[in-house]
Amino acid sequence: ARKTIWWAAVLYELERTVSQVAIEVVASLLLEIEFGWHPDSIGMLVALGFILGVPINEVFLFARRALQLPDATSARFCAMLGTVSTLLLWPGAGASLLGSDVAFIILAEVLLFSSIRVSKSILDAASVKAAMPGTFHSQENCVVYQKMLSYSLGRFLTPPLTRWMIQRHGRMSYMLAQLCINIMGFFTVFKATAELGRL
């Protein structure tokens, strides 16, 4: 159980990084290319998306305390919310309801950031509990592997791959890839939280 949680924390760091970096890239790219926005306006809107995530996190944490939700339930709910929010990236979904996809793209970004942040924090706390000092599966090694994967694969390779996917295959392919990454993340969280009861 301990090793499963440890590896889940490492893997989820990569899944989270890829998902978050990809949505940042896509939001900026689509606002510029598809909607003709100026880079200054894009920067302001993306920053606003980050800022809006903070009160959303606080509302969830307040509800979590008030309802006394266990860690496993909270992590699973947030991972599921992140997965479902990728459907807001469906091309034309926002346009059919609001006349433009911009609001849906930003809403997807806000929900994805907020939900993944909460589920990751719970998984990181679980990895601390599951770590085995003095072995390969120590907390120090967990952090090192998380950073190695997130910076090499997540932050370095995700932006060019995301741009390539959007330009070569379009928004629908990107949305499906983002959905698959978040489904994998949900199963990673589900597996890790199922093992929490065995500690």
C-alpha positions in Angstrom: 0.0 0.0 0.0 2.8 2.4 0.9 4.6 1.9 -2.4 1.4 2.3 -4.4 0.7 5.7 -2.7 4.3 6.8 -3.2 4.3 6.0 -6.9 0.8 7.5 -7.3 2.1 10.8 -5.9 5.0 10.8 -8.4 2.7 9.9 -11.3 0.0 12.4 -10.4 2.6 15.2 -10.2 3.4 14.5 -13.9 -0.3 14.2 -14.9 -1.2 17.4 -13.1 1.7 19.3 -14.6 0.9 18.2 -18.1 -2.7 19.0 -17.7 -2.2 22.4 -16.2 0.6 23.5 -18.6 -1.5 22.3 -21.6 -4.5 24.3 -20.5 -2.4 27.4 -20.0 -0.9 27.0 -23.5 -4.2 26.3 -25.2 -6.0 29.2 -23.5 -3.4 31.6 -24.6 -3.0 30.1 -28.1 -6.8 30.0 -28.8 -7.4 33.5 -27.5 -4.7 34.9 -29.8 -5.3 32.8 -32.9 -9.0 32.0 -32.9 -10.4 35.0 -31.2 -7.8 37.6 -32.2 -7.0 38.8 -28.7 -4.0 41.0 -27.9 -1.2 39.3 -25.8 -1.7 41.9 -23.0 -5.4 41.0 -22.7 -4.6 37.3 -22.8 -2.1 37.7 -20.0 -4.6 39.6 -17.9 -7.3 36.9 -18.5 -5.0 34.0 -17.8 -3.8 35.7 -14.6 -7.4 36.3 -13.6 -8.1 32.6 -14.1 -5.3 31.8 -11.6 -6.6 34.4 -9.1 -10.2 33.1 -9.4 -8.9 29.7 -8.5 -8.0 30.8 -5.0 -11.5 31.7 -3.7 -12.8 28.5 -5.4 -10.3 26.5 -3.5 -11.3 28.3 -0.3 -15.0 27.6 -0.8 -14.3 23.9 -1.4 -12.0 23.7 1.7 -14.7 25.4 3.8 -17.4 23.0 2.5 -15.0 20.1 3.1 -14.6 21.1 6.8 -18.3 21.8 7.2 -19.3 18.5 5.8 -16.3 16.7 7.4 -15.4 15.0 4.1 -12.6 12.5 4.4 -9.4 12.9 2.3 -10.3 10.1 -0.1 -13.7 11.5 -0.9 -12.3 15.0 -1.4 -9.4 13.9 -3.6 -11.7 11.8 -5.7 -14.3 14.5 -6.1 -11.7 17.1 -7.1 -10.1 14.7 -9.6 -13.5 14.0 -11.1 -14.3 17.7 -11.3 -11.1 18.3 -13.1 -11.9 15.5 -15.6 -15.4 16.7 -16.2 -14.3 20.3 -16.6 -12.2 19.3 -19.7 -15.6 18.8 -21.5 -16.0 22.6 -21.4 -13.2 22.7 -24.0 -15.5 21.0 -26.5 -15.3 23.2 -29.6 -18.5 25.2 -30.1 -20.0 24.3 -26.7 -19.6 27.8 -25.3 -20.5 29.4 -28.7 -23.8 27.5 -28.7 -24.8 28.8 -25.3 -23.0 32.1 -24.9 -22.1 33.1 -28.5 -18.4 32.5 -27.9 -16.1 29.7 -26.5 -14.0 32.2 -24.5 -16.0 31.9 -21.2 -16.0 28.1 -21.4 -12.2 28.0 -22.0 -11.5 30.2 -19.0 -14.0 28.3 -16.8 -12.3 25.0 -17.8 -9.0 26.6 -16.8 -10.2 27.8 -13.5 -12.0 24.6 -12.5 -9.0 22.5 -13.7 -6.5 24.4 -11.7 -8.6 24.5 -8.6 -9.6 20.9 -8.6 -6.2 19.5 -9.4 -4.5 21.6 -6.8 -6.7 20.2 -4.1 -6.4 16.6 -5.2 -2.7 16.9 -5.5 -2.3 18.4 -2.1 -4.2 15.4 -0.6 -2.1 13.0 -2.5 1.1 14.7 -1.5 0.0 14.5 2.2 -0.7 10.8 1.7 2.8 10.3 0.2 4.3 11.8 3.3 2.3 9.3 5.4 3.2 6.4 3.2 6.9 7.3 2.8 9.5 4.8 4.2 12.5 6.7 5.5 15.9 5.3 4.6 14.6 3.4 1.6 14.1 4.2 -2.1 10.5 5.1 -1.2 11.5 8.0 1.1 9.7 11.4 1.0 12.9 13.0 -0.3 13.1 10.7 -3.3 9.4 11.2 -3.9 9.9 15.0 -4.2 13.0 14.5 -6.4 11.2 12.2 -8.8 8.1 14.5 -8.9 10.3 17.5 -9.8 12.3 15.5 -12.4 9.3 14.3 -14.2 7.2 17.5 -13.9 10.0 19.8 -15.1 11.5 17.5 -17.8 8.3 16.0 -19.3 5.6 18.3 -18.0 7.0 21.8 -18.3 9.5 21.3 -21.0 7.7 19.1 -23.5 4.1 19.9 -22.9 4.0 23.4 -24.5 5.4 22.4 -27.9 3.4 19.2 -28.0 0.2 21.1 -27.2 0.8 23.7 -29.8 1.6 21.0 -32.4 -1.6 19.1 -31.5 -3.8 22.2 -31.8 -2.2 23.3 -35.0 -2.1 19.9 -36.6 -5.1 18.1 -35.3 -7.4 20.9 -33.9 -9.2 21.6 -30.7 -11.3 18.4 -30.6 -8.1 16.2 -30.6 -6.6 18.4 -27.9 -9.8 18.2 -25.8 -9.8 14.4 -26.1 -6.2 14.2 -25.1 -6.8 16.5 -22.1 -9.8 14.4 -21.1 -7.7 11.2 -21.3 -4.9 12.7 -19.2 -7.5 13.7 -16.6 -9.1 10.3 -16.6 -5.7 8.7 -16.0 -5.2 11.2 -13.2 -8.6 10.3 -11.7 -7.7 6.6 -11.7 -4.3 7.5 -10.1 -6.1 9.4 -7.3 -8.7 6.6 -6.9 -6.1 3.9 -6.6 -4.0 5.9 -4.1 -6.9 6.8 -2.0 -8.2 3.3 -1.9 -4.8 2.3 -0.5 -5.0 5.0 2.2 -7.3 2.8 4.3 -4.6 0.1 4.4 -2.0 2.2 6.1 
